[in-house]
Amino acid sequence: EGNEPGDSMKITYRELLHKVCQFANVLRSQGVKKGDRVSIYLPMILELVIAMLACARIGALHSIVFAGFSADSLCERILDCGCSLLIT
């Protein structure tokens, strides 16, 4: 379910697993490994869930930042958690 009424999408567990594994491989190719910190700055879309699950799959810690925050607020959160990658 998205933010807007009527904004929804259906996906099977198999499709979700495939997308999560693909994105986990992307994260690994970017040098993210177990214990690294990743910030996720996305609206309520399927890719947010995929990014979060991909981080969990490889053992990276993730911090989700509400997409409505300003650039300064995002910067503070990135610096506070010491993240090595920002997903937008």
BELGI-V617098 format. One record per residue. N is the residue number from 1. RES is the residue in one small letter. PSI is psi as a letter, one per 30 degrees, with the letter a starting at -180 (none if undefined). NEAR is the number of other C-alpha atoms within 8 Angstrom. D_LAST is the distance of its C-alpha to the last C-alpha in Angstrom with 2 decimals. Layout:
BEGIN
N	RES	PSI	NEAR	D_LAST
N	RES	PSI	NEAR	D_LAST
END
This chain:
BEGIN
1	e	k	7	19.25
2	g	a	9	16.83
3	n	e	6	17.20
4	e	k	5	19.73
5	p	k	5	23.17
6	g	f	6	23.73
7	d	j	8	20.08
8	s	l	6	20.30
9	m	k	5	19.93
10	k	k	4	22.10
11	i	k	6	21.42
12	t	l	6	23.94
13	y	e	6	23.64
14	r	e	6	24.35
15	e	e	8	21.51
16	l	e	10	19.09
17	l	e	8	20.56
18	h	e	8	20.27
19	k	e	9	16.54
20	v	e	12	15.99
21	c	e	9	18.31
22	q	e	8	16.69
23	f	e	11	13.25
24	a	e	13	15.28
25	n	e	8	16.98
26	v	e	8	13.90
27	l	e	11	13.09
28	r	e	9	16.81
29	s	f	7	16.94
30	q	g	6	14.51
31	g	g	6	17.06
32	v	k	11	15.64
33	k	l	9	18.78
34	k	k	8	20.43
35	g	f	7	20.21
36	d	l	11	17.16
37	r	k	13	14.65
38	v	k	14	10.92
39	s	k	13	8.69
40	i	k	14	6.30
41	y	i	11	4.96
42	l	l	13	5.56
43	p	a	7	9.04
44	m	i	8	11.91
45	i	l	8	11.45
46	l	e	6	12.72
47	e	f	7	9.60
48	l	e	11	9.06
49	v	e	8	12.61
50	i	e	12	12.42
51	a	e	13	9.85
52	m	e	10	12.09
53	l	e	9	15.20
54	a	e	13	14.36
55	c	e	14	14.03
56	a	e	10	17.26
57	r	e	8	18.87
58	i	f	9	18.80
59	g	g	10	19.57
60	a	k	14	16.54
61	l	k	11	16.11
62	h	k	11	12.94
63	s	j	8	12.24
64	i	k	8	10.51
65	v	k	11	10.03
66	f	k	8	11.04
67	a	f	7	8.94
68	g	f	4	12.27
69	f	l	8	12.64
70	s	l	6	13.44
71	a	e	6	12.21
72	d	e	6	15.26
73	s	e	8	14.67
74	l	e	10	11.22
75	c	e	8	13.11
76	e	e	8	15.94
77	r	e	9	14.17
78	i	e	10	12.66
79	l	e	8	16.22
80	d	e	6	17.93
81	c	f	7	16.54
82	g	h	7	16.60
83	c	l	11	13.43
84	s	f	8	13.41
85	l	k	8	9.81
86	l	k	9	6.39
87	i	k	9	3.81
88	t	none	5	0.00
END
